[in-house]
């Protein structure tokens, strides 16, 4: 019986050794797997980080390009493309809710003589200073743009003719009060304005033509004034 008991005890001891060895080997295998996998995981994470940074950079660059596509580089205002797109969207939206929209078209008086006499650097500074006058007096939902050259425009929603006239005249007065230095000469510039209130059905092109017609009427009457359709 003692021998038999010893065999049982020895067998249990052997099983325990095998279990321990199995655990050790399993642990070693797991460790080896980690040692093999970790570099791969690390590379993957680094590549993922690079990809994320690249994606963020491309997204920022795309936003910058989109902004540049609708912004006038000289003045920082919206450009003609943005103005035309906004005009289409505003007319569609305000036709549904039956609210008015006003358009004011501005043109600097005798601006060509500024460029010819003092140079384009001075002319560019005039444009930037004039752009600042628009920013000072327009509302956040007004679309203010440089259409090209010395021509600017305001698309102003939910406004009547009197309000549009007052807004445009404040801009006109601010422009006329600018003091612009060109060497030892102080320049004074003026701007003419034509207005039109959307009739609720006409196209954006027709609205612009009516405002532009009033702009030329302001020029004909002596410049530095606001004329309404």
C-alpha positions in Angstrom: 0.0 0.0 0.0 2.9 2.4 0.8 4.4 1.7 -2.7 1.0 2.3 -4.3 0.6 5.5 -2.3 4.1 6.7 -3.4 3.2 6.1 -7.0 0.1 8.2 -6.7 2.1 11.0 -5.0 4.9 10.8 -7.6 2.3 10.9 -10.4 0.7 14.0 -9.0 4.1 15.7 -8.7 4.8 14.8 -12.4 1.5 16.2 -13.5 2.2 19.4 -11.6 5.6 19.7 -13.3 4.0 19.3 -16.7 1.3 21.9 -15.8 4.0 24.3 -14.7 6.1 23.8 -17.8 3.0 24.2 -20.0 2.2 27.6 -18.3 5.9 28.7 -18.7 5.8 27.7 -22.4 2.5 29.4 -22.8 3.9 32.5 -21.2 7.0 32.4 -23.3 4.9 31.9 -26.4 2.7 34.9 -25.5 5.8 37.0 -24.8 7.4 36.0 -28.1 4.2 36.9 -29.9 4.2 40.3 -28.2 7.8 40.8 -29.2 6.9 40.0 -32.8 3.6 41.9 -32.9 4.6 45.0 -31.0 6.9 46.4 -33.7 4.2 45.8 -36.3 1.6 47.5 -34.1 4.0 50.4 -33.4 4.6 50.8 -37.1 0.8 50.7 -37.7 0.1 53.3 -35.1 2.9 55.5 -36.5 1.5 55.1 -40.0 -2.0 55.8 -38.7 -0.8 59.0 -37.0 1.0 60.1 -40.2 -2.2 59.4 -42.2 -4.3 61.4 -39.7 -1.9 64.3 -39.8 -1.8 64.2 -43.6 -5.6 64.1 -43.8 -5.9 67.1 -41.4 -3.3 69.0 -43.5 -5.1 68.2 -46.7 -8.5 69.2 -45.2 -7.0 72.5 -44.0 -5.5 73.1 -47.4 -8.8 72.3 -49.1 -10.6 74.8 -46.8 -8.0 77.4 -47.6 -8.4 76.8 -51.3 -12.2 77.0 -51.0 -11.9 80.3 -49.1 -9.4 81.6 -51.6 -11.8 80.7 -54.5 -14.5 83.0 -53.2 -12.4 85.8 -51.7 -10.9 88.8 -53.3 -7.1 88.7 -52.5 -6.7 92.4 -52.6 -9.4 93.4 -50.1 -10.3 90.3 -48.2 -13.9 90.8 -49.3 -16.0 88.2 -51.1 -15.5 88.1 -54.9 -17.9 88.1 -57.8 -18.2 84.3 -57.8 -19.4 84.2 -54.2 -21.7 87.2 -54.8 -23.4 85.6 -57.8 -23.9 82.3 -56.0 -25.3 84.0 -52.9 -27.7 86.1 -55.1 -29.2 82.9 -56.5 -29.6 81.3 -53.1 -31.0 84.5 -51.4 -33.6 85.0 -54.2 -34.8 81.4 -53.9 -35.0 81.5 -50.1 -36.7 84.9 -49.9 -39.2 84.1 -52.6 -40.5 81.3 -50.4 -40.9 83.6 -47.4 -41.9 86.6 -49.4 -39.4 89.0 -47.9 -37.6 91.9 -49.7 -34.0 91.9 -50.8 -32.0 95.1 -51.7 -29.0 95.4 -54.0 -26.6 98.4 -53.9 -23.9 98.7 -56.6 -20.9 101.0 -55.9 -18.3 102.4 -58.2 -15.3 104.6 -57.2 -15.3 107.9 -59.0 -12.4 108.7 -61.3 -10.4 105.7 -60.0 -8.5 105.3 -63.2 -6.9 108.7 -62.7 -5.7 107.6 -59.2 -3.9 104.6 -60.8 -2.5 106.7 -63.7 -1.3 109.5 -61.5 -0.1 107.8 -58.3 0.5 104.2 -59.4 -1.2 100.9 -58.7 0.3 100.6 -55.2 -1.6 103.7 -54.1 -4.7 102.5 -56.0 -4.5 99.1 -54.2 -4.3 100.9 -50.9 -7.4 103.0 -51.8 -9.3 99.8 -52.5 -8.3 98.3 -49.2 -9.4 101.4 -47.3 -12.7 101.6 -49.1 -13.3 97.9 -48.3 -13.0 98.8 -44.6 -15.8 101.3 -44.9 -18.1 98.5 -46.1 -17.2 96.3 -43.2 -17.9 99.1 -40.7 -21.5 99.7 -41.7 -22.9 96.4 -43.1 -24.8 93.7 -41.1 -23.5 90.2 -40.6 -26.1 88.7 -43.0 -25.4 91.2 -45.7 -23.3 89.9 -48.6 -20.5 92.4 -49.4 -18.3 91.9 -52.4 -15.8 93.4 -54.7 -17.2 92.6 -58.1 -14.0 93.6 -59.9 -11.9 96.7 -60.5 -13.3 99.6 -58.5 -16.8 98.1 -58.4 -18.4 96.8 -55.1 -21.8 95.6 -54.2 -24.0 94.8 -51.2 -26.8 92.2 -51.2 -29.0 93.1 -48.2 -31.9 90.8 -47.2 -35.1 91.9 -45.4 -34.6 95.6 -46.1 -36.7 98.4 -47.6 -35.7 101.2 -50.0 -35.3 103.8 -47.2 -33.1 101.5 -45.1 -31.0 100.5 -48.1 -30.6 104.1 -49.1 -29.4 105.1 -45.5 -27.0 102.1 -45.4 -25.5 103.0 -48.8 -25.2 106.7 -48.0 -23.4 105.9 -44.7 -20.8 104.0 -46.8 -20.6 106.8 -49.3 -20.0 109.4 -46.7 -17.3 107.2 -45.0 -15.5 106.8 -48.3 -15.6 110.6 -49.0 -14.0 111.2 -45.5 -11.0 108.9 -46.1 -7.6 110.6 -46.0 -5.2 108.7 -48.2 -1.5 109.6 -48.3 0.4 109.4 -51.6 3.8 110.8 -50.9 3.3 114.4 -49.9 -0.2 114.5 -51.3 -3.4 113.7 -49.4 -6.0 112.0 -51.7 -9.7 112.2 -51.3 -11.9 109.8 -53.2 -15.7 109.5 -53.7 -18.0 106.7 -54.7 -21.3 106.6 -56.6 -24.2 104.2 -55.8 -27.1 102.6 -57.5 -29.9 100.9 -55.7 -32.7 98.4 -56.5 -35.2 96.5 -54.4 -36.1 93.0 -55.7 -39.7 92.9 -57.1 -40.2 89.3 -55.9 -40.0 87.6 -59.3 -37.2 89.0 -61.4 -33.9 87.2 -61.9 -30.7 88.1 -60.2 -29.4 89.5 -63.5 -32.4 91.8 -63.9 -32.0 93.0 -60.3 -28.4 93.8 -60.9 -29.2 95.6 -64.2 -31.7 97.9 -62.5 -29.2 98.7 -59.7 -26.4 99.2 -62.3 -28.7 101.6 -64.3 -29.1 103.7 -61.2 -25.4 103.7 -60.6 -24.9 105.3 -64.1 -27.6 107.7 -63.2 -25.6 108.7 -60.1 -22.6 109.2 -62.3 -24.6 111.3 -64.8 -25.9 113.6 -62.1 -22.4 114.4 -60.9 -21.1 111.4 -58.9 -20.7 111.0 -55.1 -24.4 110.3 -54.6 -26.9 107.5 -54.2 -29.7 106.9 -56.8 -32.6 104.5 -56.4 -34.7 102.7 -58.9 
